[in-house]
């Protein structure tokens, strides 16, 4: 599913590093699952979590019943998109709020290309159909990263709100997050973190320059994506 800050484009680079040495029945856990564009490329036991309940319900809908989603622009429009902000249907509100928004930002504006040539609703529907099968068997949970139960000896991949960039859901305490990453490693898990930078006791395993889209007004931004692990 389209999501602001998605790591879909770099999945082929970082997943071989993250999954190297994974054993049979070892859990793969994402405490910041986002649009599930990494976890959908992982097999076996998987847990994807996020603090946003609408996002989690939308992912469950894509996993379990993608045929119920609007198929093209004839089945929904900008007016319905705006009305969905007040909907009590958690799953559809989540889907509209992310998959049908510009840049995958939570109700960041109705998707349009200015010329009316692209059917973004149809594109989102096709993406959901394709992703659905890859999400079968994944367990999605609404929880904060530090409240989520992590099975022992798990592989944990974190893609939190980046420091100095737009936070997805209020203020994010980066210092507490890094302390939690250290704790998870001490407890016997294998943790990997996406960020632009990390504290000195984290080692960079991979990096690559990536252009990311921001908003319709500000255009794009070039940054260096990095993958870290704790070396304590």
CORDA-V606843 format. One record per backbone hydrogen bond with DSSP energy under -1.0 kcal/mol. CO is the residue of the C=O (numbers start at 1). NH is the residue of the N-H. E is the energy in kcal/mol with one decimal. If there is no record, write none. Layout:
BEGIN
co-><CO	CO>
nh-><NH	NH>
e-><E	E>
END
This chain:
BEGIN
co-><3	7	10	10	11	14	15	19	23	27	28	29	30	33	36	38	39	45	46	47	48	49	50	52	53	54	55	56	57	58	59	60	61	65	66	72	77	78	79	80	82	83	84	88	89	90	91	92	93	94	95	97	98	100	101	102	104	105	109	119	120	121	122	123	124	125	126	127	128	132	135	139	141	144	144	154	155	156	158	162	172	173	174	175	176	177	178	179	180	181	182	183	184	185	190	192	193	195	199	201	203	206	208	210	212	215	219	221	223	225	226	227	227	228	229>
nh-><6	10	13	14	15	18	19	22	26	155	47	157	49	36	40	41	42	28	139	30	141	33	143	56	57	58	59	60	61	62	63	64	65	68	69	75	81	82	83	84	85	86	87	90	93	94	95	96	97	98	99	107	101	111	104	105	4	108	102	123	124	125	126	127	128	129	130	131	132	135	138	48	50	147	148	190	29	192	194	165	174	177	178	179	180	181	182	183	184	185	186	187	189	188	156	158	228	226	202	231	229	227	225	223	221	219	214	212	210	208	195	205	206	193	203>
e-><-1.9	-1.1	-1.4	-2.2	-2.4	-2.6	-3.0	-2.3	-1.9	-2.9	-2.3	-2.7	-3.2	-2.3	-1.0	-2.1	-1.5	-2.1	-2.1	-2.8	-2.4	-2.9	-1.2	-1.9	-2.5	-2.1	-2.2	-2.0	-2.0	-2.4	-2.4	-2.7	-2.9	-1.5	-1.5	-1.9	-2.2	-2.3	-2.2	-1.8	-1.1	-1.7	-1.5	-1.1	-2.6	-2.1	-2.3	-3.0	-2.7	-1.5	-1.4	-2.6	-1.4	-1.5	-1.9	-1.4	-1.8	-2.4	-3.0	-1.9	-2.5	-2.2	-2.4	-2.3	-2.3	-2.4	-2.2	-2.6	-2.2	-1.2	-2.3	-2.9	-1.6	-1.5	-1.2	-2.8	-3.2	-2.7	-2.8	-1.8	-1.1	-1.7	-2.4	-1.9	-2.1	-2.1	-2.0	-2.3	-2.7	-1.7	-2.3	-1.9	-2.1	-1.8	-3.1	-2.9	-3.1	-1.6	-1.7	-2.4	-1.8	-2.4	-2.4	-2.7	-2.7	-1.6	-2.6	-3.4	-3.5	-2.2	-1.9	-3.5	-1.0	-2.6	-3.1>
END
